[in-house]
Amino acid sequence: MNVSISSRIVIVGGGVAGLAAANRLVEERARGELPLEIILLEAEPRLGGVIRTVRRDGFLIESGPDSFITEKPWAIDLCRRLGLEGELIGTNEACRRSFIIRGGRLMPVPEAFYLLAPARLGPFLSTPIFSWPGKFRMMLDLFLPRRKVDADESLASFVRRRLGKEALERMAQPMVAGIYTADPERLSLRATFPRFHEMERVHGSMIRALRARVRNPSARGQEASGPRYGLFATLRSGMQTIPDTLSARLTDVTIRTGVRVSELRPGGTGSRWLVRTTAGGEIPADALCLAIPADRAGALLNGTDPILAQALGRIPYASTITLHAAYRREDVPHPLTGFGFVVPAVENRDILACTFASVKFPGRAPDGTVLLRAFLGGATRPDLAQRDDAELEAAVHRELCVLLGIEAEPLFVEIHRHPQSMAQYLVGHPDRVREITARVLAHPGLALAGNGYEGIGVPDCIHSGERAAEELLRDFPQVLPLQEHS
């Protein structure tokens, strides 16, 4: 890249990954005094992607993610660099537990049960979530041999093999659906829960591995002894504080919203890329960061590299819906002594999960009221995305009546749809990502970011954007080595 005159990097996508990429470029431009122009293009009229906070009648509503995990450092590190450390808040310490639906009733997840298996036997043996034959089958994990084949497998295959069918249906499937909105029969173990693969390899047993971590808190993954509610954080004013603060900070970045990229072509003399938009005209670019869903990136790159485009197109996405319902506290009979519940698919209900939003974090609802957040759709129930708002509202009302005893009408309902927003990491996903990475290396001045590759959470997306920026900046020798951000 020629740095004798101003060089231009174009970022396509104004979600948190694209904003993080732009911010990283600005940080390094200032540190290295680079003659660098940065342009960010976003197809929607607002920045932030699925991160959106809505305020209504004293309630704080998170349309998309309501928090992030602090075990992955990239989100909390960015918040600190943005001066938002004082805005960070944790979950309600008095109610750090969740529930599983069985037979239409809420049953607490056993203490020290980590997604798939127990770390302590007492709470596990006493829970009514599993039958006695199911518990016996799960205990066989202590005696089953390790898997000899090292290839990727589905999460469902892994759980059935180690812990049995009931463990999959009653615990693993609903818990994973609450995280990935995915079908465990197709979900890659290596891409989503590599720690479980490692537990089997090292300890030969999930239960043995988790119990060892309880006995040795200093071991790697010490928090894995139970649900890690204390590791989740959010912003006092809502998650949208992050993209809002980022965009406000990017005063010397050209940001254009409502502009969709329609075509990418190799550049001619003086630039590597030509970016054509629906607004008309072409933008020459020396480097390009595609911070958009993988399939959309593939469609734009099809004319440049059909093999790369095909690999990107093999990463599917699922649509999700969040429905927020506000109630007077007196109209909700359930004590709500937890953060919410997940619903096994075998229960044949219309919701995947429900968060007690006003319990999980403070400041989400006025005194004397309750805010509930139901999740619908995903890979296992794509039909729900086709229903209109009135049908969805009626379906959720029926479910909350049965599960929480709520018969009163809500104060209001807010429905937010996220079409094709959740990347699905299918079996073989790590190999697909390696193939994509190798193909991208053949195109200098190209980088990818977003939730389609190595993590779907907010910290992962931030990390992907910052890493994409660093990859593009390696064309500037005077800024190397890059400033390290853990």
C-alpha positions in Angstrom: 0.0 0.0 0.0 1.4 3.4 -1.0 1.6 5.7 2.0 3.3 8.6 0.4 -0.2 10.1 -0.1 -3.4 9.5 1.9 -4.6 5.9 1.6 -8.2 4.8 2.0 -9.7 2.0 4.0 -13.4 1.3 3.4 -15.3 -0.6 6.1 -18.6 -2.2 5.0 -20.9 -2.7 7.9 -21.7 -0.5 10.9 -22.4 -3.1 13.5 -20.2 -3.4 16.5 -17.6 -5.3 14.5 -17.3 -2.6 11.9 -17.3 0.1 14.5 -14.6 -1.7 16.4 -12.5 -2.0 13.3 -12.9 1.7 12.6 -12.0 2.6 16.1 -8.9 0.4 16.0 -7.8 2.1 12.8 -8.2 5.5 14.4 -6.2 4.5 17.4 -3.3 3.2 15.3 -3.5 6.1 12.8 -3.0 8.5 15.7 -0.2 6.4 17.2 1.6 6.0 13.9 0.7 9.4 12.4 -0.6 7.6 9.3 -1.9 9.5 6.2 -5.0 7.3 6.3 -8.6 8.0 5.3 -11.3 5.8 6.8 -14.8 5.4 5.3 -17.6 3.3 7.0 -20.7 2.3 5.0 -23.8 1.0 6.7 -26.9 -0.2 4.7 -29.3 0.5 7.6 -30.3 4.0 8.7 -28.7 3.5 12.1 -25.4 2.1 13.5 -25.0 -0.7 15.9 -26.5 -3.7 14.1 -28.5 -6.0 16.4 -27.3 -4.0 19.4 -30.2 -1.6 20.1 -31.5 -0.2 23.4 -35.1 1.2 23.5 -36.5 3.3 26.4 -40.3 3.3 26.9 -42.4 4.4 29.8 -39.4 4.1 32.2 -38.4 0.6 30.9 -35.0 -0.2 29.4 -35.5 -2.7 26.6 -32.6 -4.5 24.9 -33.7 -5.4 21.3 -30.6 -7.6 20.8 -27.9 -8.8 23.2 -28.5 -7.7 26.8 -25.0 -8.3 28.1 -21.6 -9.8 27.3 -19.3 -12.3 29.0 -16.2 -10.8 30.7 -14.2 -14.0 30.5 -13.4 -12.9 26.9 -11.6 -9.6 27.5 -12.2 -7.7 24.3 -15.5 -6.0 25.1 -14.6 -5.0 28.6 -11.2 -3.8 27.4 -12.9 -1.6 24.7 -15.3 -0.2 27.3 -12.3 0.8 29.4 -10.6 2.5 26.5 -13.9 4.3 25.7 -14.1 5.6 29.3 -17.2 3.5 30.0 -15.7 1.5 32.9 -17.9 3.3 35.4 -21.0 2.4 33.4 -20.4 -1.4 33.7 -22.7 -3.3 36.0 -23.0 -7.0 36.8 -26.0 -9.4 37.3 -28.2 -9.4 40.4 -26.2 -11.4 43.0 -29.4 -12.4 44.9 -30.9 -14.3 42.0 -28.1 -16.0 40.2 -29.9 -19.1 38.9 -32.0 -20.1 36.0 -34.8 -22.6 35.3 -35.6 -25.5 32.9 -39.2 -26.3 31.9 -40.3 -29.8 32.5 -43.9 -30.8 32.2 -44.9 -27.1 32.1 -43.2 -26.3 35.4 -40.1 -24.3 36.1 -37.4 -26.3 37.8 -34.1 -24.8 38.9 -30.9 -25.8 37.2 -29.0 -27.9 39.8 -26.2 -26.1 41.5 -22.8 -26.6 39.9 -24.3 -28.0 36.7 -22.4 -26.6 33.7 -24.4 -26.8 30.5 -24.0 -30.5 29.9 -22.9 -32.3 33.1 -22.7 -31.9 36.9 -19.7 -30.9 38.8 -21.3 -31.9 42.1 -23.3 -35.1 42.5 -25.6 -34.1 45.4 -27.6 -31.4 43.6 -27.6 -33.5 40.4 -29.0 -36.6 42.1 -31.8 -34.7 43.8 -33.0 -32.7 40.8 -36.4 -33.7 39.2 -35.2 -32.5 35.8 -33.9 -35.9 35.0 -35.4 -39.3 35.5 -33.4 -41.9 37.5 -32.6 -43.9 34.4 -31.4 -40.7 32.8 -29.2 -39.9 35.8 -27.8 -43.4 35.7 -27.0 -43.0 32.0 -25.2 -39.7 32.7 -23.1 -41.3 35.4 -21.8 -43.8 32.9 -19.7 -40.9 31.5 -17.3 -41.8 34.3 -16.6 -45.2 32.8 -17.0 -44.7 29.0 -13.7 -44.7 27.0 -12.5 -41.6 25.2 -13.4 -41.2 21.6 -10.5 -42.3 19.4 -11.4 -40.3 16.3 -10.3 -36.7 16.5 -12.6 -35.3 13.8 -15.3 -32.7 14.5 -18.7 -33.9 15.6 -22.1 -32.4 16.4 -22.9 -31.3 19.9 -25.8 -33.7 19.9 -23.6 -36.6 19.0 -21.1 -35.7 21.7 -23.8 -35.4 24.4 -25.6 -38.6 23.5 -22.3 -40.5 23.3 -21.0 -39.3 26.7 -24.2 -38.6 28.7 -27.2 -40.0 26.9 -30.3 -38.9 25.2 -32.0 -37.4 28.2 -29.1 -35.2 29.0 -29.3 -33.9 25.4 -33.1 -33.3 25.4 -33.6 -32.0 28.9 -30.4 -29.8 29.4 -28.0 -29.5 26.5 -30.4 -28.7 23.8 -32.4 -25.9 25.5 -29.2 -24.4 27.0 -27.5 -24.3 23.6 -30.6 -23.0 21.9 -30.5 -20.1 24.4 -27.0 -19.3 23.3 -26.7 -20.1 19.7 -30.4 -20.5 18.7 -29.1 -23.6 16.9 -30.0 -27.2 16.2 -27.5 -29.3 18.3 -27.7 -32.1 15.7 -25.9 -29.8 13.3 -23.9 -27.6 15.6 -20.1 -28.1 15.6 -18.6 -29.1 18.9 -15.2 -27.8 18.0 -16.4 -24.4 16.9 -18.8 -23.8 19.8 -17.6 -25.8 22.9 -14.0 -26.8 22.3 -13.5 -27.0 26.0 -15.8 -30.0 26.2 -13.7 -31.8 23.5 -10.6 -31.0 25.6 -12.2 -32.3 28.8 -12.8 -35.6 27.2 -9.3 -35.8 25.7 -7.6 -34.9 29.0 -9.8 -36.5 31.6 -11.7 -39.1 29.7 -15.0 -37.9 31.3 -17.0 -34.7 31.4 -18.0 -35.3 35.1 -14.5 -36.1 36.1 -13.1 -33.0 34.4 -15.7 -30.7 36.0 -15.2 -32.2 39.5 -11.5 -31.7 39.1 -12.0 -28.0 38.4 -14.2 -27.7 41.5 -11.4 -29.2 43.7 -8.7 -27.1 42.0 -10.1 -23.5 41.6 -6.7 -22.3 40.3 -7.0 -24.6 37.3 -7.7 -23.1 33.9 -11.4 -22.6 33.4 -12.0 -22.3 37.2 -15.4 -20.8 36.5 -16.6 -23.9 34.7 -17.9 -25.5 37.9 -21.3 -24.1 37.4 -23.4 -21.5 35.5 -21.2 -18.4 35.2 -23.8 -15.7 36.0 -21.2 -13.5 37.7 -19.2 -13.3 34.5 -21.9 -11.3 32.6 -21.8 -7.5 32.5 -23.8 -4.8 30.7 -23.9 -1.0 30.6 -26.1 0.9 33.1 -27.7 2.8 30.2 -28.0 -0.2 28.0 -25.8 -2.0 25.4 -26.3 0.6 22.8 -24.0 2.8 24.8 -21.1 0.9 23.2 -21.9 1.6 19.5 -23.1 5.1 20.4 -19.9 5.9 22.2 -17.8 4.4 19.3 -19.7 6.4 16.6 -19.4 9.6 18.6 -15.7 9.0 19.0 -15.2 8.5 15.2 -15.4 12.2 14.4 -12.7 12.0 11.7 -14.2 8.9 10.0 -16.6 9.4 7.1 -19.7 7.5 8.2 -22.5 7.0 5.7 -25.7 5.3 6.8 -28.5 4.1 4.5 -25.8 3.2 1.9 -25.8 -0.4 0.6 -22.8 -1.8 -1.2 -24.0 -3.4 -4.5 -20.7 -4.6 -6.0 -17.0 -5.0 -5.4 -14.4 -5.0 -8.2 -10.6 -5.2 -8.3 -9.3 -1.6 -8.6 -7.4 -0.1 -11.5 -4.4 2.2 -11.3 -3.8 3.5 -7.8 -6.3 1.4 -5.8 -6.9 -2.3 -5.0 -10.7 -2.2 -4.8 -13.6 -0.3 -6.3 -16.7 -0.2 -4.1 -20.0 0.5 -5.9 -23.0 1.5 -3.8 -26.7 1.8 -4.4 -26.3 5.5 -4.0 -24.4 5.6 -7.3 -20.8 6.0 -8.1 -17.7 4.1 -7.1 -15.4 4.5 -4.1 -11.7 3.5 -4.7 -10.2 1.8 -1.8 -6.7 0.6 -0.9 -8.0 -1.8 1.7 -11.4 -3.2 2.5 -13.0 -4.7 5.7 -16.2 -6.6 5.2 -17.9 -6.5 8.6 -21.1 -8.0 7.4 -22.7 -11.5 7.5 -20.5 -14.1 5.7 -23.1 -15.0 3.1 -23.5 -11.3 2.1 -19.7 -10.9 2.0 -19.6 -14.0 -0.3 -22.2 -12.5 -2.6 -20.1 -9.3 -3.0 -16.9 -11.3 -3.6 -18.3 -13.7 -6.1 -17.0 -11.8 -9.1 -13.5 -11.6 -7.6 -13.1 -15.0 -6.1 -15.9 -17.6 -6.6 -14.2 -20.2 -4.4 -14.0 -17.8 -1.5 -17.6 -16.7 -2.2 -18.8 -20.3 -2.1 -17.0 -21.0 1.2 -18.6 -17.9 2.8 -22.0 -18.9 1.5 -21.7 -22.2 3.3 -22.1 -20.4 6.6 -25.9 -20.2 7.2 -27.8 -17.8 9.4 -30.9 -18.1 11.5 -33.6 -15.5 12.2 -34.5 -14.6 15.8 -37.2 -12.6 17.5 -37.3 -11.0 20.9 -40.6 -10.1 22.5 -40.7 -7.8 25.5 -43.7 -7.7 27.8 -44.1 -5.3 30.7 -46.4 -6.1 33.6 -47.5 -4.8 37.0 -45.6 -6.9 39.6 -48.9 -7.8 41.2 -50.0 -9.4 37.9 -47.1 -11.9 37.9 -47.8 -14.8 40.4 -44.3 -16.4 40.0 -41.7 -15.1 42.4 -39.1 -14.7 39.6 -36.3 -15.8 41.8 -33.9 -16.3 39.0 -32.7 -14.8 35.6 -35.2 -16.7 33.5 -35.9 -20.1 31.9 -35.1 -22.2 28.8 -37.5 -24.5 27.1 -36.5 -28.0 25.8 -37.8 -28.7 22.3 -39.4 -31.9 23.6 -41.8 -29.6 25.6 -43.4 -28.5 22.2 -43.8 -24.9 23.1 -43.6 -21.7 21.0 -40.8 -20.0 22.9 -37.1 -20.9 23.2 -36.5 -19.1 26.4 -37.5 -16.2 28.6 -35.3 -13.7 30.5 -36.6 -12.0 33.6 -35.0 -8.8 32.4 -35.9 -6.6 35.4 -34.5 -9.2 37.7 -31.2 -9.9 35.9 -30.0 -6.3 35.8 -31.0 -3.3 37.8 -32.7 -0.3 36.2 -34.6 -2.2 33.6 -38.1 -1.4 34.9 -39.8 1.1 37.2 -40.6 0.0 40.8 -43.7 -2.2 41.0 -43.3 -3.5 37.5 -41.7 -6.5 35.7 -40.1 -6.7 32.3 -39.9 -10.1 30.6 -38.1 -10.9 27.4 -39.1 -14.0 25.4 -37.0 -15.5 22.6 -38.5 -17.1 19.5 -37.4 -18.6 16.2 -33.9 -19.7 15.6 -32.8 -22.8 13.6 -35.2 -25.1 15.4 -38.3 -23.0 14.9 -37.9 -21.0 11.7 -41.7 -21.1 11.2 -42.2 -18.6 14.0 -40.4 -15.9 12.0 -43.2 -16.1 9.4 -46.0 -15.2 11.9 -47.2 -11.7 12.2 -46.9 -9.6 15.4 -50.4 -10.3 16.6 -49.9 -14.1 16.3 -46.5 -13.9 18.2 -48.0 -11.8 20.9 -50.9 -14.2 21.4 -48.5 -17.2 21.4 -46.2 -15.7 24.0 -49.2 -14.7 26.2 -50.4 -18.3 26.2 -47.0 -19.6 27.2 -46.5 -17.1 30.0 -50.0 -17.9 31.3 -49.2 -21.6 31.5 -45.6 -21.3 32.7 -45.7 -18.2 35.0 -49.4 -18.0 35.8 -49.8 -14.6 34.1 -53.4 -14.0 33.1 -53.5 -10.2 33.0 -52.8 -8.3 29.8 -49.3 -6.7 29.7 -48.8 -2.9 30.0 -47.2 -3.1 26.6 -45.5 -5.4 24.2 -42.4 -4.7 22.0 -41.4 -7.1 19.2 -38.0 -6.9 17.5 -37.1 -9.1 14.6 -33.6 -10.0 13.6 -33.7 -11.7 10.2 -30.8 -13.9 9.3 -28.7 -12.5 12.1 -27.3 -15.6 14.0 -24.5 -17.4 12.3 -24.8 -21.2 12.5 -21.6 -23.0 13.2 -22.3 -26.4 11.6 -20.1 -29.5 11.9 -16.9 -28.8 10.0 -17.1 -25.0 10.7 -13.4 -24.8 11.8 -12.3 -26.3 8.5 -14.5 -23.8 6.6 -13.0 -20.9 8.5 -9.5 -22.1 7.8 -10.3 -22.4 4.1 -11.8 -18.8 4.1 -8.7 -17.5 5.9 -6.4 -19.0 3.4 -8.4 -17.6 0.4 -8.5 -14.1 2.0 -4.7 -14.1 2.3 -4.5 -14.3 -1.5 -6.2 -10.9 -1.7 -4.0 -8.2 -0.1 -6.0 -5.4 1.4 -9.0 -7.6 2.3 -10.2 -8.5 5.8 -13.4 -10.1 7.2 -15.1 -9.4 10.5 -18.4 -10.3 12.2 -20.1 -13.2 14.0 -19.7 -15.7 11.2 -16.3 -17.0 11.9 -14.9 -17.5 15.4 -17.6 -16.4 17.9 -21.1 -15.0 18.0 -20.9 -12.9 21.2 -20.3 -9.2 21.5 -16.7 -9.7 22.7 -16.0 -12.0 19.7 -17.4 -9.5 17.2 -15.3 -6.7 18.7 -12.2 -8.8 18.6 -12.9 -9.8 14.9 -13.2 -6.1 14.0 -10.0 -5.1 15.8 -8.1 -8.0 14.4 -9.3 -7.2 10.8 -8.1 -3.6 11.3 -4.7 -4.9 12.5 -4.4 -7.2 9.5 -5.0 -4.3 7.1 -2.6 -2.1 9.0 0.3 -4.5 8.4 0.7 -2.9 5.0 2.0 0.1 7.0 5.5 -0.9 8.1 5.9 2.2 10.3 3.2 1.1 12.7 4.6 -2.3 13.4 4.6 -3.8 16.0 1.0 -2.9 16.7 0.0 -1.7 20.1 -1.1 -4.7 22.1 -4.7 -4.8 23.3 -5.4 -7.9 25.4 
